[in-house]
């Protein structure tokens, strides 16, 4: 016999009833049109529920998630989400958010093998090779992992900014800022990595600053 997830369906009904009780018109508004100001590019980790972290309701944030929050120039899934967010929804902010204690980052650093995903995490190992000297300067293994989690976010922010979708939006004068954040699973807090980019000029300056910081 097929086992049904009745507990999850029950929780859904309870959630919907709570929403309708506190805001009767909520679902009617959602059916009209979504108008989020934010695109969140984050990790698929189940411990990082993006809208809950910033206390937003459904409809307030457009979301793309994958293992280790990577932005790869040949990933048409991610690019399609970005295009829709930028050109159709006209989001004003793209938030790339990683998190400490990321299993994907750890697997890449420790050369763990899990099969197909090893190919995806090669992108993280490229970052390790790029910043090996800086990573080695950290005091211990946890410090090295934390540093790599942060560097990975910064590299993905640059990847977002280098994409033609973002560059074309800036050329047209569209208001669009790309941010780098990281989440602490251990304390529930988001941290701004002091990387917010709104133009090609700012991107070049940010890349130069990152290179200077890690050499």
Buried (B, 14 or more C-beta within 10 A) or exposed (E): EEEEEEEEEEEEEEEEEEBEEEEEEBEEEEEEEBEBEBBBBBBEBEEBEBBEBBEBEEBBBBBBBBBBBBBBEEBEEBBEBBBBBBBEBBBBBBBBBBBBBBBBBBBBBEEEEEEEBBEBBEBBBEBBEBBEEBBEEBEEEEEBBBBBBBBBBBBBBBBBBBBEBBBEBBEEEBEBBBBBBBBEEEEEEBBEBEBBBBBBEBBEEBBEEBEEEBE
